């Protein structure tokens, strides 16, 4: 299976270690992985701001970069959801349909193909978990607390393969962290308040590390942690699985 | 958001306690304020929210109070194994009814008339108010009691009737509180959720002569009860909102917890039920689906304390139903957006919304706040409410709790596109065009990325962290890495 690895723009520029961990993990699992050097962005920032039309160029660029692969994997549920759900305003060519159908968030992909092959890892620490809303509610990896039945966490399911991890539960495990893309800037006050509340929830649990599958949430949360001088660390799930 | 700097509402009728409100919400809460005063400066959700958030204690308390309601809802939902199926069925019944609305409305009218009810049709808010006025004048009514109704709020009925020298009293406790404060409701089910019991104590002392400093909820409720009893005994007419109209029986169904709607209906010789035309369900057995969903979604109760079916006028009394359009048929024509008409006004989307809980209902500057308000408001005035579909992170929780499965997150996304298309965001188009160009070109993107990380690494902090950089007000910027992922990949990938 040829895997096209998409590293979203902000991970490429700010969190290269997450991109590297994702790449190395997929290679360890035995996949033939390529990260196209021409890849840029999924187009979500423009579309969520109301400028879907302006995003078309970016959509086409993304499809051109990735249609040659059997599957496309990215360490971001939000970008995955955007490609799958919102690439609808461009012509649904064979390539577009192929890309939309075969794009996966890393967690989704691991659950489908890689759970049994995961490398053996021991990591002694206490973690709290945060599933990005677009992964949880948009892609349905796990079940949010507002639907009927017990909530489930795909992150927890996967991380249970790691020895030594102690999980602690947030009071509001699936409350949005407040990042929301351009929302973080256009609604700065609420965005920061939501992030502060998330941080307070994490600190109450005594977790040493907050783990997520969505680096954009973590970028926002880390910004607040550092501003407040808190010593809780953030990690993308790929960084733990690739230890 | 006039008077943010001076905190004074230009309306001379404004009460002193409103000053607090002007400070926290930027919107004069006085319902008597004329529209041009209210619109003196354009209000916007981000600004209103920012003001609400300034008071950390209040916002935390508001958030916790509504989260508690959300948790009660979750518990109630989990007692109904077929919950998700019920939501599906409810959505289908609503979609079916809306698709055949004309026929159902005419049948409903026939059946209601056969019950001895006078049915009126109002094309807009003004027509509704005139119809009510006509009914009241015809019988020399002076004093009116009214139970909870977002529709009459939408029509501005209270202010209208007061301007015609009627006394109109809201009899729902929360509604009475905000009526005394001359404010609009901040929530559709919990209209006074933004007010603390201490503030109610002060208000009742001033308005009802309650004891100074006694903020015990039971005591205060009793004070309101004594006061409202008088209003009930004196009333000549009762107005109610309507939760459901059942086509096959011609009856209206009103769900309350306080029994105030029933008391009005049973005491007054003239009864008026005001209902939006989207409130119909075809059959009694369809109603059962919604009754199971409504209170569980709203407050976590299995059912409201009173679920009253009002069918025929009492002996010697008059009963009227006013069917109000006020933009609803226009909304029905909007193919992309008609799902918002399925709303049964349970408020669950507000209780679950992390933005609503932290910004308060008044920040939405529309009759219906929260996620559902944010998709209803643009159907009435796209430009005026162009901020509301952006008052969301698109987290999707509102869609999950909606008992009639309105695709609220998707609607918010669609409205954003339409608002941009309509030219309401022209200030942003240039930067979006530039971003698109940058992100569709690997070469430009690479250069820009380098510039950005170089900047983060080498620029003095005061150039990156300043009042022009909104990100850094409450957050640090990411630490710049030594190399980008792509730099690493090029070196290491053979």
Interface residues (C-beta under 8 A of the other chain):
Chain A: X7 X9 X11 X12 X13 X14 X15 X16 X17 X19 X20 X23 X35 X37 X38 X39 X40 X41 X43 X45 X46 X47 X48 X49 X50 X51 X52 X53 X54 X55 X57 X58 X60 X61 X86 X133 X134 X136 X137 X138 X144 X145 X146 X147 X148 X149 X172 X174 X175 X176 X178 X179 X180 X181 X183 X184 X185 X186 X187 X188 X189 X190 X191 X192 X193 X194 X195 X196 X197 X219 X220 X222 X223 X224 X226 X227
Chain B: X45 X46 X49 X50 X53 X59 X63 X67 X70 X73 X74 X77 X78 X80 X81 X83 X84 X352 X354 X355 X358 X359 X390 X391 X392 X393 X394 X395 X396 X397 X399 X400 X401 X409 X413 X416 X417 X418 X419 X420 X421 X425 X428 X429 X432 X433 X435 X436 X437 X438 X439 X440 X441 X442 X445 X449 X452 X453 X470 X471 X473 X474 X475 X476 X477 X478 X480 X481 X483 X484 X485 X486 X487 X488 X489 X490 X493
